[in-house]
């Protein structure tokens, strides 16, 4: 129990000593304008949505094939890669 208490004390001391040094050295990243046009952004959002809808279907097929865990993972990966 004493080891846990001393370790906790060490963590608190180190984190409190390092916090001001880290806070001073951080510079917020500049906000970059998006290089994507609105049409490209819409196409990207559509592709992401289609990808998200495809995964449950691939998982369902893998389950119907009664594959094991590793086999299901491989099947879903290949299913998602197929166009």
Secondary structure, DSSP 8 states (H G I E B T S, - for coil): -HHHHHHHHHHHHHHHHHHHHHHHH----------S-HHHHHHHHHHHHHHHHHHHHHHHHHHHTT--HHHHHHHHHHHHH--
